């Protein structure tokens, strides 16, 4: 699913058969392996862009993994890594501009150019793989195996904490299999939350819109005054709860805190009902600030959540759960 069509192990002496009269890179046939390869590249470019900036507050994902994919990195093979595939796909063309006199100016992409995402981080030497490259492979394989949903921005934020947990396990026998374990857990987790990422289901009972409204209906039951204040200011749950729910709060807190929240979420048999209560608890814990603030202040509070005490939030969510 990763390797370019027809590339075989060089040490086996097998000649390439990927370019034939029947199938070649310019073949428009939808069944062409090359056609599929180029379409996959579109998905891969988006995944690559997202995983390179995963958890920018820590350096973990930029560091080399102790357990790279040896099959792909074996110098005796002609296999390309996904990173290499992205670099080849991204056109390094010159910038062409026509001035008002009709004269064509050509500028080198190396001059006065904003740094591209490919150069944001130092590339590791041959034979090494960064942790973000492992995550990239997990997401790409998931997209290939699940064409109905493929890859949607935000999935990188879901897989990140899972991989970090496995890849930092103190037991090296467990850590060695972080990639496979992450893929297994990510696939199972996505089976439960995939509806959040399918736009056509947004307004259905299993879609994200229904869940956002459920946050407000729960708040209405628990704190009518705060609910009315948010309604009065026309602060819709879409403005903040969309990100909270689809990304399981992974963007609202630092990674160690996210892992602590997920520990409670996944341990709860009705985990996503509990997530709604966590979101409601987050609102109630800043109720005084929300009641005093205007629209601008409150939007800033909700989009950059101020409380960092995770235990306080979880305790409040448990109280709400017990009062139901």
Residue pairs with C-beta under 8 A, 6 or more apart in sequence:
1 140
1 141
1 144
1 145
2 72
2 79
2 82
2 137
2 140
2 141
3 79
3 80
4 18
4 37
4 79
4 80
4 85
5 18
5 23
5 33
5 34
5 37
6 16
6 17
6 18
6 19
6 33
7 16
7 18
7 78
7 79
7 80
8 14
8 15
8 16
8 78
9 76
9 77
9 78
10 76
10 77
10 78
11 76
11 77
18 33
18 34
19 25
23 29
23 32
23 33
23 34
24 34
25 34
25 38
26 34
27 34
27 35
28 35
29 35
40 140
40 144
41 85
41 86
41 89
43 140
43 143
43 150
43 151
44 82
44 85
44 86
44 89
44 136
44 140
45 86
45 89
45 90
46 151
46 153
47 136
47 139
47 140
47 143
47 151
47 156
48 82
48 83
48 86
48 117
48 136
49 117
50 153
50 156
51 61
51 132
51 133
51 135
51 136
51 139
51 156
52 117
52 118
52 120
52 121
52 132
53 117
53 120
54 61
54 132
54 135
54 156
54 157
54 160
55 61
55 160
55 164
55 255
57 254
57 255
58 255
60 131
60 164
60 167
60 168
61 130
61 131
61 132
61 135
61 160
61 164
62 121
62 122
62 130
62 131
62 132
63 130
63 131
64 124
64 128
64 129
64 130
64 131
65 129
65 130
65 131
65 133
65 134
65 167
65 178
66 175
66 176
67 175
67 176
67 178
67 179
68 127
68 128
68 129
68 134
69 129
69 134
69 137
69 179
71 77
71 79
72 79
72 80
72 81
73 81
73 126
73 127
73 128
73 129
75 126
75 127
80 88
81 129
81 133
82 133
82 136
82 137
82 140
83 123
83 133
83 136
86 118
87 118
90 116
90 118
92 109
93 109
94 106
94 107
94 108
94 109
95 106
95 107
95 109
95 113
96 104
96 105
96 106
97 104
97 105
97 106
97 107
98 104
98 105
99 105
121 130
124 130
131 163
131 167
134 163
134 167
134 178
134 179
135 156
135 159
135 160
135 163
135 182
137 179
138 159
138 163
138 179
138 182
138 183
138 186
139 151
139 155
139 156
139 159
140 151
141 183
142 151
142 155
142 183
142 186
142 187
142 190
143 150
143 151
146 190
149 190
149 194
149 197
149 198
152 197
154 197
154 246
154 247
155 190
155 197
157 247
157 250
157 251
158 186
158 189
158 190
158 193
158 247
158 248
158 250
159 182
159 186
160 250
160 255
161 250
161 255
161 258
161 259
161 262
162 182
162 185
162 186
162 189
163 178
163 179
163 182
164 255
164 259
165 259
166 174
166 175
166 177
166 178
166 181
166 182
166 185
167 175
167 178
167 182
168 175
169 175
169 178
174 181
192 271
192 272
193 246
193 248
193 272
195 201
195 204
195 206
195 207
195 208
196 207
196 208
196 211
196 245
196 246
197 246
198 207
201 207
201 208
202 208
202 209
203 209
203 210
204 210
208 242
208 245
208 246
209 238
211 241
211 245
211 272
211 276
212 237
212 238
212 241
212 242
212 245
213 237
214 276
215 237
215 241
215 245
215 276
215 279
215 280
215 283
216 227
216 230
216 237
218 276
218 277
218 280
218 320
219 226
219 227
219 230
219 280
219 283
219 284
220 227
222 280
222 284
222 320
222 323
223 283
223 284
223 287
225 287
225 291
226 283
226 284
226 287
226 290
226 291
229 290
229 291
230 283
230 290
230 298
233 294
233 295
233 298
234 295
235 295
235 298
235 299
235 302
239 299
239 302
239 303
240 299
240 302
240 303
241 279
243 251
243 252
244 252
244 279
244 282
245 275
245 276
245 279
248 258
248 261
248 262
248 265
248 275
249 258
249 261
249 275
249 278
249 279
250 258
252 305
253 261
253 305
253 308
253 310
254 308
257 308
257 310
260 310
260 311
260 314
261 278
261 310
261 313
261 314
264 274
264 314
265 271
265 272
265 274
265 275
265 278
268 274
274 317
274 321
277 317
277 320
277 321
278 313
278 314
278 317
280 317
280 320
281 313
281 314
281 316
281 317
281 319
281 320
282 305
282 307
282 313
283 290
284 316
284 320
285 307
285 312
285 313
285 316
286 301
286 305
286 306
286 307
289 297
289 298
289 301
289 306
290 298
290 301
293 301
307 313
